[in-house]
Amino acid sequence: MKYAIISVTEEGHLLADKLFKSLKTNPTVIKVDMFHKNVKNTLSTIFHHYDCIIGVMATGIMIRSLCPLLKSKLKDPAVLVVGEDGKHVISLLSGHMGGANNFARNLAGILGAMPVITTATDLQGKMGIDELALNYWLKITDPSSILDLNKFIVSGNKPDLFLPPKFRFMQTHPQIIRSYNIHNWNKYFIQASFPGTDLELYPKRLVVGIGSKKNVSIDQVLNALRSALQYLNLPLERVDVLATGEMKKDEPGIVDAASHLGLTLETISLVALKEFTHPECSTSELVESHFGVKGVSEPSALIAAGKNPHLILKKTAFNGVTVAVAVN
C-alpha cells in the first residue's frame, strides 16, 4: 500500500513523522511520503496516486479540501484523519473498498489511539461484501449491487455465500459466519446471493515470489511463507502461484514447498529478470553481484502476476528465505 501523510501545524508534523517512521518499517507499505501545509493544493496533486491519505489535522480542513476531488467509493482512496493529540484515528472516506477502516485500526495500534469507524456493518460486527472482497483480493463484477447487499446484511438478513474449494478456509471466519449463510460449490469464483441478485467475486491472481540462500529446507520455506502471509492476514490457501528466478529453479526447499502446497512453481528466466523494471522493485547489491539482476523475489512475483501487477508485500527476509507478494 502507498501512504501519504499531510500535516498542518508543527505539533501535527511531529506526529506525522512518528507515523512515517513506523510505516516505513512495515513490509506491506510499499511507499510512504510526508507533506506539510498547503492541504488543498497537495490533495489535488496526490489524491489518486496513493492508496491511503492520512491527514493530521481537524476533520473540517480535510473535508473542505476533499469535496471537489471525490468521484466514487470504487475509485477514491482511503482517507483518515488523526487528531494532533494522537488519541483518535477517524476512518473518513472509502471505509471498505478503499480499506480505510482497516488502515484506521492499524494506525490506532501504532499510536495507542482509538479507531473511529462508523460503517453500519462494522458497528454490528458483520462483514460487508466490499470488505470481504478487499480482505481476500477479489474483484466484484457488479459493484452497483454492493449497497443493496450490505443493506440486506445490516437489516438482519444473511445472503447466501457460495465458496469454491480454494476459499473454504473463509467458512470459519467469525464475521463471515455472522453475515452469510455459507455453501460449498465447485466453481472457481465466489457468489453472494440475496433475493433478486447474484453477485460474483473473482479472485485476483496472487503470487508469492521466493528467493533464498543455498540448501534451505522445505520447513524454512514453508515457515517463511506463513510468516509473510501473516502480515496480510491471509492463509496459504489463498496463494495461487509460487515464483522464483531461474537460478533457484532446482533449490530443493523451494521445489518441495511448492509440491507440498500443490502449487505451480513458475520459473522466471535471468533474461526476464534483467530486463524487468517496475517502480516498486528494490535492489539487492548481493544478488546483483552474483547473478547480474537487481532482485529475485520481488520481480519474480510481479512478472508472474501478469499485466499491471503491484506489490502488496515488499521483499522480506525470514531465516534465509526472501518473500515478496504481488497481485494483478
N, C-alpha and C positions, 0 to 999 in steps of 0.2 A: 504494500500500500504506500501511496505517496501523500505525505502530510505537509501542509503549510500552516505556520503559526504566525498570527498577526497580533501585535500588542500596540497599546496607545501611550500609556504612561511609563515612567521609569520603573515603578513598582511592578507593573504588568510585564515589562521587559525582563525583569529578574525571574519572574515565574515562567515566562516563555523560554528562557534559557535553560531552566531546570527541566522542562518538558523536552526541549530539543536534545539535551544530553542523554536523557533516558531513552527516548525514541531511537536515537542513533544506535543504541546497543541492541535493539530488538531485531532479530533476523527477519521478521515479517514486514518490517519497514524498509522499503526499497529506497525511498528518498524522503528527506525532511528538510525544509527550508524555513528560515525566520524572516519576518518583515516587521518593520517598526513604523508606526504612524501612517498617514495617508491611506486610511482604510478603504475609502470608496474607490480611489484610483487603483490601489493594489488588487482589490477584489475583481474589478473589471478586467484586469490583466491576467490574473491567475485562475479565475473561477473554474474553468473546465480543464485545467491541467493537473489537478490534484484530486485524490480520492476523498480526502478529508481536510477541511479547513477549520482550524481552531482559533477562535477569537478570544484573547484575554482582555475582556472589556465588558461594558454594560450591554445587555441584550438589545436595548434600543438602538445603539450605534450600529450593531450588526444588522438588525432587521431593516433599518432605513437604507443601509448600503446595499443589502441583498436584493431588495424588491425589483429593481429594473433587470436583474440578471436571471431570474427564475424562469425555467421552462417547463419541466415536469419532474415528477418523482422518479421517473425512469432514467433521467439524464443528469439531474442535478447532483453535485457531490454532497457528501455528508458535511454538515456544519454543526460545530459545537461552540458553546460559549462557556468560558471559565471565569468565575469571579476573581478579581485581583487578590482576594484573600485566600484563594485556593481551596475554599470549602465546598464549592458546588461545581459540577460539570453538567451542563444542560445540553441534552440532545435536541437541537433546534430544527434541523431540516434533514430529510431523507433518512428517517429512523430505521427503516427496514431495508429497502432496496439499496440504499447508499451505505448502510452499515452504521449509521450514527449512534444507534442505541448500544451496539457492541463496542464502538470506539469510546463512548462515554463511560461505559463500565471499566474499560481498560485504563483510561486516563484517571478515573477516580481512584483506581488501585494504585497508580503511580503517586498520586498526590495525597492519598489518605482522605479523599473527599467523598461527598455524597453524589451519586449519579442521579440526575433528574430526568426521568423518562415518562412521557405522558401518553404513548400509544396504547389504545384500548386492549389489544391482545396481551401486551406485556403486563399491564395492570392486573389482568386476570390470570397471569401465569400460563398463558397459552402461546402457541406459535403460529403466526400468520403464514400464509403460503409464500409471501415475498421474503420473509425472514428465513423460511426453510430453504428457499432457492438460493439465497445468499450464503447461508451456512455450508451448504453442500455443493456449491458450484454447479447450479442447474440453470438452464435457460427456459424461461416461461414463454410458451408460444403465443399466448393471447393475454398480454398484460392488462387489457381493458376489463378482464374478469376478476382481477385481484381484489378490488374494493368490495365487490359483492360477496366473494367467497369469505373474506375476512369478517364482513358484517355478519354472515351466516354463523361463523365461529363465535363471535362476540355475543350473539343473541342466544348462546347456549346450545347451539346445534353442532353436530360433528359431520363434516364432509367425509366421504369415503376416500381413503388414500391407498392406491394400488402400487405395491412395491415389487420391482423385479428382483431376482436373486441377489444381484450385486449390492442392493440397497436395503437388504433386510436387517442390517445392523440398526437401522433407524427405528425399528419397532420396539426397542427397549428404552428409547429416549422419553423421559417423563413428560416433557412439554408436548411432544408429538402424541403420546398416548392420551393426554388430556384433551387434545384438539381434534383428533381424527379417529374414525373407525378404520382400522388397518386391515388390508387384504393383501395376499400374495398373488402375483401373476407372473407369467414367463416372458413378457415383452421387455425390451431393453430400456424403456423410458418409464417415468413415474406419471401417474394420473391422479388428479384430485377431482372428485365429482360431488356435486350437490345439485338439487333439483333444477333441471334445465341446462346445466353446463358441465362439460368435461374439460378440465384444464390440464394440458400436457406439459411436462417438465423434462427437458432433455439434458443429459449430463454433458458438461463441458469436458474436454479432454484434459485430464490431469496427469502430468508426467513428473516423475522423480528422477533427477539426474544424479549420478553417483560417480565420485572419484575416490581413490583410495591409495594407501601405501601398498607395497607388495605383500602378498601372502596374508591378507586379512581373512578372518574366519567368517563363516556364514553367520555366527552369532553376533560378531561385531557389526556386520552389515544390517542384520535384522534389528538389532538394538538401535543403530543409528537411524534407521527408517522410522521406528516407533518414536524415538525422541524428537525427530524433526517434525513429524506429523502432530505431535502434542502441541507444538506452537500454533498449529492451525485448527486444533480441536477436531481432527479427522482421524478415523481409523484406517488401518492398512487396506481394508476392503474398498475404500474409495479410490485408491490408486488405479489408473488404467494401464500405465506402461512404465517400465524402468528404462533408463537410457544411460549409456556411458560412452566414453571415447574408444576409438579403435585400439589404443594402446592397452586398454583394460578389458578387452572382449573375452579373454581367457582367464581372467582373475577368478580363481575357484570360489572365493567367498561371494562375489557378486553373481556369478553364474548360478551357484547353488541357491542363493537367496531368491532369485527370480523363479527358479524351478519350484522351490518350496512354496512360494506365494501363488504359483500358477499364472505368472505374468510374463508377457513378452519382454525380452531384453533387447532393446533397439541399440545397435552399434552405430556411432557417428564417426565417419571417416576423418582422418587427420586433415585431409584437404578441406572438408566441410568446416571443421573446427577453425582452421587457419583463416578461411575466407569469411566466416560469420562475424558480423558486427551487430551490436544491439546496445542501446544506451544504458540498459540495466546491468550489463555484464561487468564484473570486476576483473582485475588482472592478478594472476599469481606469478610472481617472479620465478619461483621454484619450478612450476610447471612449464613456464616459457623457456627456461634454461634447459630443461630436459627434453621437451617434445616440440618446442617451437610454436606452441599455441598458448593463448592467454589464460585458458582455463579448461576444465573438463565438466564439472557438474552443472554449472550454470548454462553454458552454451549447449551442452547435450540436452538438457531439459527443454530449453527454448526451441531448439531445432526440431526435436521430436514432437513438441506440442503442436506444430503446424503453423498455419498462416496467422499473422498478427498475435503472437504469443506475448505473455508478460509473466514476470516472476511474481510468485506470492510468498516465496521463502528464499532469501538470498543464501549464497554459499555459507554453510555452517559445518564445522568440523566436530566429529564425535569419535574419539578413540581410533584414529587412523582412517576414518571414513568421512568423506565430504559429501554433503547432501544439499541439493537445491530443488525447488519445486516450481513448475510453471504450468499455466493453464492457457487454453485457447478458447 
